Amino acid sequence: MKMKNNLSALLLAFVLNSYGCSKKADPPPAPVPPVQDTTTLKGVSPFFVGAAIDVSLLQNNTLYRNILLQQESSITTENTLKWPSVHPSENVFDFSGGDYIASFCSSNHKRMHGHCLVWYQSNPAWLNNFSGDSLAWENLFKTHIQTVVSHYKGEATSWDVVNEAFHDEDGSLRVNDKNTSDNFDDGCIWARHLGRDYIARAFIYAHQADSSALLFYNDYGQEWSDKKTDSIIAMVNDFKARHISINGLGIQMHTNINQSKDGIINAFKKLAATGLLIHISELDISVNTSNDPLLVFTGALAQQQANTYAFIATQYKLLVPPAQQYGITTWNVTDKDSWIRTYLNHNDWPLLFNDSYARKPAFYSYRTALMQ
Ligand code: G3I
């Protein structure tokens, strides 16, 4: 019996050995290096891809800076060249932040897009309180535009010359505040002090300062306000008739996962028909459409957002002729840097990178759409 047991043990050992299951472990396999996904947005995109940036993050945050270096070919100055930063008091211009961005762009082969010379919002208190006759206002306006544009001549490829000049609901020119019931003035000091033709003069002054800079009119909501889109197109036609230099239109696209697809298609088609360059200039896609402070960013929401990023990139490629594709710019880099968190204080995840600087599903679907 004992001998029979020994025999069975021997037989078992033989069988196990011959199937590679011996107790004596095989040498461990050589470690496989993790597959590096080195395919970048700028590497696959047929047009410029970019982000608006916060200059202090660019200066102080290596993870942020590395994403810009690796992924983007175009940089927009989010707040750095707005009046409060670049023109903090009547006789003072501060180019420190803008110069840092310009030098980052030129050393790293990025296109620099300046934002924005004239806007009804974000004007410093000294400007809102400025008292002078119409000549003094005109002089202030012209001096600002020409000082800033001349300073970045040869560095900034393009400018948002005028931002958001038309009302949302009816596409009328912003002049006086429409919403008297809130504390927010959606009228425009420029139209009030300089007259309704101030937009044309802003483009003329910018062109005088740098005739090689590409000049854009930039606005939001064209995907849901047909009236605004029509006003923008009427302005372009008027400029063409008067031989006023305008090179492009920015469609900001601060949008969300529920935005009607037809609205996006309609806006791209109408804007492209102007023949001007078309820049998706401030893209972000909100998922918290009801601003629920307790909303959780689920996988399903991430996927819906990813699909929307892909849809927008695909339609842009399809509906805007290649020669007019100025590019797509997201409005900042990671969710935590977005104005939707920092300015609106909403619980949201609108961008391509998460709070830890990691790629989100939106990054991958956007990249695939750019590539196809
Ligand atoms: O830099 C100051 C800081 O020194 C200060 O301590 C802090 C306290 O409030 O404010 C900081 O400035 C803020 C700045 O964002 C930087 O965070 C301003 O108050 C705030 O008004 C500013 O908000 C910007 C907003 O425009 C108004 O200018 C957002 O970041 C910016 O993303 C947003 O961008 C606009 C586009 O220019 C035009 N299209 C719409 C888009 C979203 O509103």
Residues whose N, C-alpha, C, O or C-beta is under 5 A from the ligand:
A	BS01	G3I	E78 N79 S122 W339 Y343
